[in-house]
Amino acid sequence: MLGLLLARAGVDVTVMEKHADFLRDFRGDTVHASTLRLLDELGLQNQFAELPYRLIDSVQFRVEGAQVDVDFGRLPGAHKNMALVPQWDLLEMLSTAAEAEPSFRLLRDTEVVGVIRSADRVTGVTYRDENGQTREMPAALTVACDGRSSTLRAAAGLIPHGFGSPMDVWWFRLPRRADDPPGLAGVLNAGRAAITIDRGDYYQIAYIIPKGSDAQLRAAGIGALRRNLVSMVPSLVDRVDALTSFDDVKLLDVQVNRLRRWYCDGLLCIGDAAHAMSPVGGVGINLAVADAVAAARILARPLRAGRVSTRHLLLVQLRRWVPTAILQALQRTIHANIISIAVASDDVDGENRTPPAGLKLVNRLPLLRRLAGYLVAMGPLPEHAPKYARR
Ligand SMILES: Cc1cc2nc3c(=O)[nH]c(=O)nc-3n(C[C@H](O)[C@H](O)[C@H](O)COP(=O)(O)OP(=O)(O)OC[C@H]3O[C@@H](n4cnc5c(N)ncnc54)[C@H](O)[C@@H]3O)c2cc1C
């Protein structure tokens, strides 16, 4: 997104992606109303309409027997829903739009391995090209958008503060029939939790396990996973056998962390490289996109003039710190008050369990339900496309 916007401002941009293609199992398919509005502003609504997305206007969670609905129906603006779209399609769409700009270049199969410096300033990157050759590329500004395990962040000596997480996620697929319930649903019940994401002819399933318990739970066998899943989502009983072994189940490490300073001279971190997000609320990719938009708005002019300073990088952090801190605080509250209690429990029969009081309140008060919908779908301080990038 940042590459596209800067290229539309006439800035020379090179995006390096270590993989040869985008066809990988990404974490997260949720494109919220804030991002849908942005795609409209960028004139990409027709391209988006061609993707295999599914629109949903509410999300249902069942927590210890209580139903919680997050409702998007009262959102401001044209998009009163959330789109579930495979991330590889979205990224291909964005890179195709960016490649239409003469000053944009995407280098696939190109892994950044370090930074180059001149005195204390980062002046570019070292990278491994598609032939395995190590090369250097100088840059007026280097942006680390390489995710939670950011190589660039580490090379620049920036260390995030970790907030901990009570969970990891098992990520796998099961077949979905045309008459199955559409959209996204979550169940948290009696020490177990799972989220089913409708991807058309299959469900992407996020199955929540206690942090660090992967090896121990794998040792219990695939049958235990199948049984636990069916106990939460009984309708999967006729297809859970499609899960034949743990080779089909990927472990996703959940982290929540944040850099105190998102930049140093010559380098800026955005997205998970600046602040790794938990899957809670499905907000991480939308927040990363919003960071990119704010960065493009603040940096395009100084980049064109060849005068980017640490003051401009500070302005990006100042703009995006508040929304990030609010959403991470909400994620951590849900971790502490719902998920950590659930996954630590051995009360698997659920006899002594009651829904958390806060959730009951959300369900009773429509205003709180709408606020939850707004925070998830728009986020605090949603960003608009800069004028120069609109089509
Ligand atoms: C289990 C789980 C589920 C989640 N579910 C959701 C969800 O449903 N919705 C949501 O919005 N968020 C979700 N999130 C959060 C979301 O995944 C992140 O917040 C989001 O992906 C951050 O985007 P990013 O672009 O900063 O980083 P990433 O999406 O991690 O992208 C980083 C990119 O950089 C590339 N890269 C990495 N290192 C290098 C290198 N050295 N050189 C070149 N390229 C490199 C990678 O290949 C990748 O393409 C989830 C997180 C977890 C852990």
Ligand as a Chemical Component Dictionary entry (heavy atoms), coordinates in Angstrom:
data_LIG
# 
_chem_comp.id                   LIG 
_chem_comp.type                 NON-POLYMER 
_chem_comp.pdbx_formal_charge   0 
_chem_comp.three_letter_code    LIG 
# 
loop_
_chem_comp_atom.comp_id 
_chem_comp_atom.atom_id 
_chem_comp_atom.alt_atom_id 
_chem_comp_atom.type_symbol 
_chem_comp_atom.charge 
_chem_comp_atom.model_Cartn_x 
_chem_comp_atom.model_Cartn_y 
_chem_comp_atom.model_Cartn_z 
_chem_comp_atom.pdbx_ordinal 
LIG C1  C1  C 0 -2.868 -16.217 14.184 1  
LIG C2  C2  C 0 -3.068 -14.817 13.684 2  
LIG C3  C3  C 0 -4.235 -14.505 12.982 3  
LIG C4  C4  C 0 -4.457 -13.201 12.547 4  
LIG N1  N1  N 0 -5.631 -12.907 11.921 5  
LIG C5  C5  C 0 -5.842 -11.648 11.478 6  
LIG C6  C6  C 0 -7.047 -11.318 10.777 7  
LIG O1  O1  O 0 -7.927 -12.151 10.565 8  
LIG N2  N2  N 0 -7.193 -10.052 10.327 9  
LIG C7  C7  C 0 -6.236 -9.093  10.527 10 
LIG O2  O2  O 0 -6.443 -7.929  10.113 11 
LIG N3  N3  N 0 -5.097 -9.384  11.191 12 
LIG C8  C8  C 0 -4.872 -10.622 11.654 13 
LIG N4  N4  N 0 -3.720 -10.904 12.326 14 
LIG C9  C9  C 0 -2.681 -9.853  12.458 15 
LIG C10 C10 C 0 -2.014 -9.647  11.071 16 
LIG O3  O3  O 0 -1.547 -10.886 10.573 17 
LIG C11 C11 C 0 -0.860 -8.676  11.121 18 
LIG O4  O4  O 0 -1.131 -7.594  11.991 19 
LIG C12 C12 C 0 -0.566 -8.141  9.694  20 
LIG O5  O5  O 0 -0.300 -9.223  8.825  21 
LIG C13 C13 C 0 0.593  -7.167  9.689  22 
LIG O6  O6  O 0 0.870  -6.809  8.360  23 
LIG P1  P1  P 0 2.341  -6.422  7.920  24 
LIG O7  O7  O 0 2.243  -6.050  6.469  25 
LIG O8  O8  O 0 2.926  -5.452  8.864  26 
LIG O9  O9  O 0 3.208  -7.756  8.068  27 
LIG P2  P2  P 0 3.049  -9.169  7.355  28 
LIG O10 O10 O 0 1.646  -9.419  6.938  29 
LIG O11 O11 O 0 3.715  -10.151 8.248  30 
LIG O12 O12 O 0 3.890  -9.008  6.022  31 
LIG C14 C14 C 0 5.294  -8.949  6.033  32 
LIG C15 C15 C 0 5.778  -9.215  4.617  33 
LIG O13 O13 O 0 7.181  -9.005  4.575  34 
LIG C16 C16 C 0 7.795  -10.115 3.921  35 
LIG N5  N5  N 0 9.140  -10.227 4.498  36 
LIG C17 C17 C 0 9.454  -10.615 5.768  37 
LIG N6  N6  N 0 10.777 -10.565 5.951  38 
LIG C18 C18 C 0 11.307 -10.128 4.780  39 
LIG C19 C19 C 0 12.635 -9.872  4.340  40 
LIG N7  N7  N 0 13.707 -10.046 5.150  41 
LIG N8  N8  N 0 12.848 -9.436  3.061  42 
LIG C20 C20 C 0 11.781 -9.247  2.222  43 
LIG N9  N9  N 0 10.499 -9.497  2.592  44 
LIG C21 C21 C 0 10.283 -9.924  3.847  45 
LIG C22 C22 C 0 6.905  -11.304 4.240  46 
LIG O14 O14 O 0 7.069  -12.337 3.297  47 
LIG C23 C23 C 0 5.512  -10.650 4.147  48 
LIG O15 O15 O 0 5.032  -10.629 2.833  49 
LIG C24 C24 C 0 -3.483 -12.191 12.793 50 
LIG C25 C25 C 0 -2.302 -12.516 13.475 51 
LIG C26 C26 C 0 -2.103 -13.811 13.937 52 
LIG C27 C27 C 0 -0.847 -14.138 14.700 53 
# 
loop_
_chem_comp_bond.comp_id 
_chem_comp_bond.atom_id_1 
_chem_comp_bond.atom_id_2 
_chem_comp_bond.value_order 
_chem_comp_bond.pdbx_ordinal 
LIG C1  C2  SING 1  
LIG C2  C3  SING 2  
LIG C2  C26 DOUB 3  
LIG C3  C4  DOUB 4  
LIG C4  N1  SING 5  
LIG C4  C24 SING 6  
LIG N1  C5  DOUB 7  
LIG C5  C6  SING 8  
LIG C5  C8  SING 9  
LIG C6  O1  DOUB 10 
LIG C6  N2  SING 11 
LIG N2  C7  SING 12 
LIG C7  O2  DOUB 13 
LIG C7  N3  SING 14 
LIG N3  C8  DOUB 15 
LIG C8  N4  SING 16 
LIG N4  C9  SING 17 
LIG N4  C24 SING 18 
LIG C9  C10 SING 19 
LIG C10 O3  SING 20 
LIG C10 C11 SING 21 
LIG C11 O4  SING 22 
LIG C11 C12 SING 23 
LIG C12 O5  SING 24 
LIG C12 C13 SING 25 
LIG C13 O6  SING 26 
LIG O6  P1  SING 27 
LIG P1  O7  DOUB 28 
LIG P1  O8  SING 29 
LIG P1  O9  SING 30 
LIG O9  P2  SING 31 
LIG P2  O10 DOUB 32 
LIG P2  O11 SING 33 
LIG P2  O12 SING 34 
LIG O12 C14 SING 35 
LIG C14 C15 SING 36 
LIG C15 O13 SING 37 
LIG C15 C23 SING 38 
LIG O13 C16 SING 39 
LIG C16 N5  SING 40 
LIG C16 C22 SING 41 
LIG N5  C17 SING 42 
LIG N5  C21 SING 43 
LIG C17 N6  DOUB 44 
LIG N6  C18 SING 45 
LIG C18 C19 SING 46 
LIG C18 C21 DOUB 47 
LIG C19 N7  SING 48 
LIG C19 N8  DOUB 49 
LIG N8  C20 SING 50 
LIG C20 N9  DOUB 51 
LIG N9  C21 SING 52 
LIG C22 O14 SING 53 
LIG C22 C23 SING 54 
LIG C23 O15 SING 55 
LIG C24 C25 DOUB 56 
LIG C25 C26 SING 57 
LIG C26 C27 SING 58 
# 
